[in-house]
Amino acid sequence: LPHVLAVAPEIYAAGLLSYGNQSHYTVLKGILPAQERQIGHLLDKLAAGSIAPLEQDPHGRHIILGKSLAESLGAMPGSWVELYLPNAELTPLGMTGRRVQFQVAGIFASGFLDLDSGWAFTSFQAAQALYPQNQGEWASDIEFRLDDVYQAEAVAEAAQKVAGPGYTTTTWISQNRPIFQALQLERLGTLVVIGLVVLVAAMNVLVMLSMLVLEKRREIAVLLSMGARRWQIRRIFVYQGLWIAGLGTVVGLGLAYPLAWAANRYQWIHISAE
C-alpha cells in the first residue's frame, strides 16, 4: 500500500493486573520489539528497566508497565505481577478466566495518561500463549506507520479493501475524534479573537492615514495646483499604508517564529498528561 513505511503484528488482551493488594484494569499489548520500534518510539527510552528480556526471551513472561500504572500498583522492575484474563481459555464447561504471572522488565513513560495509566507490553509469543485455543500464527491487529499521518483515513480504506469484508480498520483520527473536535472549536475561538485584534490594528492604520490626509489638506492643494494628479497623491498614502503593514508583518513574524521554536524546543508550556 502507498504511504506505508512499516508494519507490525500485535496481540491485544484486556484484563485485571494485580500486585499485592492493588489491582488495575490493563490493556496488554503483545509485540515483536524490533518491528514495534519501526512503527513507534514509545519503547526506545524507558523510565526504568530494559526491553532486553522481551527480545532475549520472547517466550518468557516479561512485561513492561506504564509509569502511572506501575506507581498505582506499587510495582517496579523485578516485581512479579498477576494478570487475570476473563474468557481466555476454552474448557468443557465453556470459556473461563485465566491467571498468569509476569515479571516486570521495565517501565515506560509516554506523557499521555491513557497509555501510562492503563497499558502494558509483553512479547508477541507470550501474548499468543495466553490463548492456547488459538492455534498457529495469528495476530489480533496489524499496525501501520505512514510517511504522512494525514493519509491515515485513505490508507485505512485501501487496507480494508485488500483485507476483505471480515476486517475493520481504525486510525488515530477516528480513535481521538472527540479531542480533535474540541481542538477545532478552540481553534475557531482563537481565530475569532486574533481576527478581532487584526481588525482593530487595521482600523488604527486606516484612522491614522485618514487623519494624515486631513492634516495635509493644504499641502495636497499645493500639489494639485502644481499639476499633480489625484491618483499620484492617493498612491503616496497607499504606499505609506502598505509600508506600515509590511514592516509590522515582518517584525511580527521575525519575533514570533523564534519564540514559537523556542517554546516548542524547550517546552515552555507544559501540557498535562491527562
GISUL-V96520 format. One record per residue. N is the residue number from 1. PHI is phi in radians with two decimals (* if undefined). BURIAL is + if it has 9 or more other C-alpha atoms within 8 Angstrom, else -. Layout:
# GISUL-V96520
((N | PHI | BURIAL) (N | PHI | BURIAL))
This chain:
# GISUL-V96520
((1 | * | -) (2 | -1.17 | -) (3 | 1.30 | +) (4 | -1.54 | +) (5 | -1.66 | -) (6 | -2.66 | +) (7 | -2.36 | +) (8 | -2.53 | +) (9 | -1.35 | +) (10 | -2.38 | +) (11 | -2.23 | +) (12 | -1.84 | +) (13 | -2.46 | +) (14 | -2.05 | +) (15 | -2.83 | +) (16 | -1.85 | +) (17 | -1.68 | +) (18 | -2.24 | +) (19 | -2.64 | +) (20 | 1.12 | -) (21 | -1.70 | -) (22 | -1.80 | +) (23 | -2.38 | +) (24 | -2.69 | +) (25 | -1.13 | +) (26 | -2.43 | +) (27 | -1.73 | +) (28 | -1.72 | +) (29 | -2.06 | +) (30 | -1.51 | +) (31 | -2.31 | +) (32 | -1.71 | +) (33 | -0.89 | +) (34 | -1.11 | -) (35 | -1.33 | +) (36 | -1.10 | +) (37 | -1.22 | +) (38 | -1.37 | +) (39 | -1.72 | +) (40 | -2.86 | -) (41 | -2.04 | -) (42 | -1.12 | +) (43 | -1.77 | +) (44 | -1.19 | -) (45 | -2.22 | -) (46 | -1.60 | +) (47 | -1.23 | +) (48 | -2.79 | -) (49 | 1.32 | +) (50 | -2.64 | +) (51 | -1.54 | +) (52 | -0.96 | -) (53 | -1.01 | +) (54 | -1.19 | +) (55 | -1.43 | +) (56 | -1.41 | -) (57 | -2.31 | -) (58 | -1.11 | +) (59 | -1.58 | -) (60 | -1.39 | +) (61 | -1.67 | +) (62 | -2.03 | +) (63 | -2.46 | +) (64 | -2.03 | +) (65 | -1.79 | +) (66 | -1.19 | +) (67 | -1.06 | +) (68 | -1.16 | +) (69 | -1.12 | +) (70 | -1.11 | +) (71 | -1.18 | -) (72 | -1.19 | -) (73 | -1.46 | +) (74 | 1.44 | -) (75 | -1.61 | +) (76 | -2.55 | +) (77 | -0.92 | +) (78 | 1.77 | -) (79 | -1.26 | -) (80 | -1.80 | +) (81 | -1.99 | +) (82 | -2.04 | +) (83 | -1.94 | +) (84 | -1.81 | +) (85 | -1.93 | +) (86 | -1.32 | -) (87 | 0.94 | +) (88 | -1.73 | +) (89 | -2.35 | +) (90 | -1.59 | +) (91 | -2.18 | -) (92 | -1.00 | -) (93 | -1.63 | -) (94 | 1.89 | -) (95 | -1.28 | +) (96 | -2.39 | +) (97 | -1.37 | +) (98 | -2.56 | +) (99 | -1.94 | -) (100 | -2.32 | -) (101 | -1.60 | +) (102 | -2.25 | +) (103 | -1.74 | +) (104 | -1.23 | +) (105 | -1.70 | +) (106 | -2.90 | +) (107 | -2.35 | +) (108 | -1.86 | +) (109 | -2.34 | +) (110 | -1.60 | +) (111 | 1.46 | -) (112 | -2.00 | +) (113 | -1.06 | +) (114 | -1.02 | -) (115 | -1.38 | +) (116 | -1.17 | +) (117 | -1.75 | +) (118 | -2.54 | +) (119 | -2.10 | +) (120 | -2.57 | +) (121 | -2.13 | +) (122 | -2.45 | +) (123 | -1.29 | +) (124 | -1.07 | +) (125 | -1.17 | +) (126 | -1.16 | +) (127 | -1.20 | +) (128 | -1.08 | +) (129 | -1.18 | -) (130 | -1.22 | -) (131 | -2.17 | +) (132 | -1.12 | -) (133 | -1.28 | -) (134 | -1.56 | -) (135 | -1.63 | -) (136 | 1.38 | -) (137 | -1.49 | -) (138 | -2.62 | -) (139 | -2.49 | -) (140 | -1.49 | -) (141 | -2.56 | -) (142 | -2.20 | +) (143 | -1.82 | +) (144 | -2.09 | +) (145 | -1.96 | +) (146 | -1.91 | +) (147 | -1.35 | -) (148 | -2.42 | -) (149 | -1.10 | -) (150 | -1.38 | -) (151 | -1.62 | +) (152 | -1.03 | +) (153 | -1.13 | +) (154 | -1.16 | -) (155 | -1.17 | +) (156 | -1.07 | +) (157 | -1.13 | +) (158 | -1.17 | +) (159 | -1.14 | +) (160 | -1.18 | +) (161 | -1.16 | -) (162 | -1.21 | -) (163 | -1.24 | -) (164 | 1.91 | -) (165 | -1.23 | -) (166 | -1.44 | -) (167 | -2.19 | -) (168 | -2.20 | -) (169 | -2.21 | -) (170 | -2.30 | -) (171 | -2.22 | +) (172 | -1.10 | -) (173 | -1.27 | +) (174 | -1.20 | -) (175 | -1.23 | -) (176 | -2.03 | -) (177 | -1.00 | -) (178 | -1.03 | -) (179 | -1.13 | -) (180 | -1.18 | +) (181 | -1.13 | -) (182 | -1.14 | -) (183 | -1.13 | -) (184 | -1.11 | -) (185 | -1.14 | -) (186 | -1.11 | -) (187 | -1.12 | -) (188 | -1.08 | -) (189 | -1.07 | -) (190 | -1.12 | -) (191 | -1.09 | -) (192 | -1.11 | -) (193 | -1.11 | -) (194 | -1.12 | -) (195 | -1.07 | -) (196 | -1.14 | -) (197 | -1.09 | -) (198 | -1.12 | -) (199 | -1.10 | -) (200 | -1.08 | -) (201 | -1.09 | -) (202 | -1.13 | -) (203 | -1.14 | -) (204 | -1.09 | -) (205 | -1.10 | +) (206 | -1.09 | +) (207 | -1.12 | -) (208 | -1.08 | -) (209 | -1.17 | +) (210 | -1.11 | -) (211 | -1.12 | -) (212 | -1.13 | -) (213 | -1.12 | -) (214 | -1.13 | -) (215 | -1.22 | -) (216 | -1.76 | -) (217 | -1.07 | -) (218 | -1.13 | -) (219 | -1.11 | -) (220 | -1.11 | +) (221 | -1.10 | -) (222 | -1.12 | -) (223 | -1.11 | +) (224 | -1.12 | +) (225 | -1.16 | -) (226 | -1.55 | -) (227 | 1.85 | -) (228 | -1.22 | +) (229 | -1.52 | -) (230 | -1.08 | -) (231 | -1.17 | -) (232 | -1.18 | -) (233 | -1.18 | +) (234 | -1.07 | -) (235 | -1.12 | -) (236 | -1.01 | -) (237 | -1.27 | +) (238 | -1.12 | -) (239 | -1.11 | -) (240 | -1.13 | -) (241 | -1.13 | +) (242 | -1.15 | -) (243 | -1.14 | -) (244 | -1.09 | +) (245 | -1.14 | -) (246 | -1.13 | -) (247 | -1.10 | -) (248 | -1.09 | -) (249 | -1.16 | -) (250 | -1.11 | -) (251 | -1.12 | -) (252 | -1.08 | -) (253 | -1.18 | -) (254 | -1.07 | -) (255 | -1.49 | -) (256 | -1.26 | -) (257 | -1.11 | -) (258 | -1.07 | -) (259 | -1.15 | -) (260 | -1.15 | -) (261 | -1.09 | -) (262 | -1.13 | +) (263 | -1.12 | +) (264 | -1.32 | -) (265 | -1.21 | -) (266 | -1.82 | -) (267 | 0.91 | -) (268 | -1.13 | -) (269 | -1.82 | -) (270 | -1.57 | -) (271 | -1.68 | -) (272 | -1.07 | -) (273 | -1.10 | -) (274 | -1.35 | -))
